Amino acid sequence: MPMTAPPARITLDEWTRAYPRLRTAGLREPSYGGSLRRHFDDGDSRLARLKFDNSPAALRLWNLLLTEEDRLRQARSTG
């Protein structure tokens, strides 16, 4: 899936296959970015039942939402 792929709904498995290609194509991500698969591997089984937008912006938004608790915990611990 090139970074200019037509809009589509994709599964977690499709995102998992597309993520390395996006990185190779120059995907820019914030510090909390990464493959959505890691959230599933960490126990968020809901992700296997969802369909996702295939855009890099959607990937960034999902990563923002799925790391919110971790980022808040880290901010509290550092004051």
C-alpha distance (Angstrom), angle and dihedral (degrees) to the residues before:
residue distance angle dihedral
M1 . . .
P2 3.81 . .
M3 3.78 118.1 .
T4 3.82 87.0 -104.0
A5 3.82 95.6 54.5
P6 3.79 115.8 145.4
P7 3.81 113.9 -98.3
A8 3.79 112.6 -83.2
R9 3.78 142.9 154.5
I10 3.80 111.7 -112.4
T11 3.78 137.0 -178.5
L12 3.78 127.5 -119.0
D13 3.81 89.4 -101.8
E14 3.80 90.5 53.8
W15 3.82 90.0 49.7
T16 3.78 89.2 50.1
R17 3.81 90.7 55.3
A18 3.83 93.5 42.4
Y19 3.80 97.8 48.0
P20 3.84 97.9 76.0
R21 3.80 90.4 48.8
L22 3.81 91.1 51.3
R23 3.81 90.5 50.3
T24 3.79 90.9 50.1
A25 3.81 89.4 49.1
G26 3.82 90.4 56.2
L27 3.81 105.4 -90.8
R28 3.80 109.4 -179.5
E29 3.78 116.0 -149.3
P30 3.79 137.6 178.9
S31 3.80 120.3 -114.3
Y32 3.82 91.4 -89.1
G33 3.81 92.1 53.1
G34 3.75 127.5 111.9
S35 3.75 141.4 109.8
L36 3.80 116.3 -30.0
R37 3.81 87.2 -137.3
R38 3.82 90.3 75.0
H39 3.81 90.4 66.2
F40 3.80 90.2 52.8
D41 3.80 90.8 46.7
D42 3.82 88.3 51.9
G43 3.80 90.1 57.2
D44 3.81 108.1 -84.6
S45 3.81 95.7 130.6
R46 3.83 92.1 169.1
L47 3.78 88.9 80.9
A48 3.81 92.9 69.6
R49 3.82 90.3 63.7
L50 3.81 97.2 49.3
K51 3.79 134.2 88.1
F52 3.79 116.1 -139.5
D53 3.77 135.1 -156.4
N54 3.80 107.0 -109.2
S55 3.81 96.7 -134.8
P56 3.81 125.3 114.2
A57 3.83 87.1 -125.9
A58 3.81 90.5 58.6
L59 3.80 90.1 49.3
R60 3.81 90.3 53.1
L61 3.82 91.6 47.6
W62 3.81 93.7 49.9
N63 3.80 90.4 48.9
L64 3.81 90.4 49.5
L65 3.80 91.5 51.8
L66 3.79 95.7 42.6
T67 3.81 94.1 49.8
E68 3.80 97.6 43.2
E69 3.81 96.0 103.9
D70 3.80 92.3 47.8
R71 3.80 92.2 48.3
L72 3.82 92.2 47.9
R73 3.82 91.5 48.2
Q74 3.80 90.3 50.7
A75 3.82 92.5 48.1
R76 3.82 91.3 50.8
S77 3.80 92.2 49.3
T78 3.79 92.4 52.3
G79 3.78 92.9 47.8
